Every structure is written in structure tokens, then in C-alpha cells.
Amino acid sequence: MSTIFDTDIPSTEQTQSFRRIGIAADHAGFELKLNLAEKLRESGYDVVEFGDLKLDQNDDYPDFVIPLSEAVARGDLERGIAICGSGVGASVVANKVPGVRACLIHEGFSAHQGVEDDDLNVICMGGLVVGHALAWELVQTFLAAKFSGAERHCRRLEKVAVLEMGLR
């Protein structure tokens, strides 16, 4: 019988190559963001919080996810974590930033496969959908995964880059 995860959760040693991680959330993801940021710091990561820094029911996820995504695209951060209520809005806005490859992730296979095949650099989750324990497992899996560099995956990413530049 299979479980929700097709791989083991990586150890802290396996994830240490990524040291500077950004995290952003609106009010609906605020509690999950606090929990994940604390766990990341306890695991030795340098966590950059893009907000919201206080619970504000009237905040808007683009105000936090856009700066996070821009920092990932510039290379200031190795990877990013974006959280809103469902994760959908965070994924949509993150993908508007050229150089960001973000995806809504709520299960383990995609948390590593998205990195291995598509060089995913921002994981998006729903703070009203994913519990703390599962979110932590997904983040660990995402951070431990490495892009394969396979020719077919590089070829596909080149096509995405052309699209981002408006050349298609």
C-alpha cells in the first residue's frame, strides 16, 4: 500500500546546501508561515521573511509574494516558500515574475519531482489546506531535491525562458 509520499523525508544534512530561504504569506497563511519559519531556523537556515509580519485580515498576498519571487529570480535566495489560503493565488502571482518557477504543492511526489524535472524554485501552499506537519515534510522534500540537468528538461526550460522574454 502506498503512502502520500513516494520518498523518504530528507535529513537536515541533506538539505543544508540551501541556506538562504525566503518565505511570504498573507493572513490566511500567516500561522503556517510562522511555524515553517521557526522550523527552518531551528534546522540552521537563514530565513528571510517577506511578510506579512503581523496578522492583518485585510492584507493581500501579492504584496508579499512578489518581493519574495523577485528575490528568488535575482538569486538573492536559493528558494522561496509562498503561502496564501489555498496556495493558488500565491502560485499565480509568483509565476508572473520572470525566472520564477512556482507550483502549488500539496503532496510529496511533486515536491521533489518539480525541482528534479522543472527546476522549481518557489513552493506554494495553502495555509487553509495543508497542516503544519505535512507542510514541513513538503518543505524538507522541496529543499532536498536537486535539478537533474537532463537535456530534455533543459530544453523545456529554454522554451519557458523564451516565453518569459515575450519572444514567442
Protein Blocks (a to p, Z undefined) as FASTA:
>chain_A
ZZfbfbdcddfklmmmpmbdcddddfklmmmmmmmmmmmmmnopacddebjfbdcfkbcf
klmmmmmmmmmmnopafbdcdddfkommmmmmmmmpghiacdddfbfklmmmmmmmnopa
bdcddfklbcfklmmmmmmmmmmpccekiaklmmmmmmmmmmmnopZZ
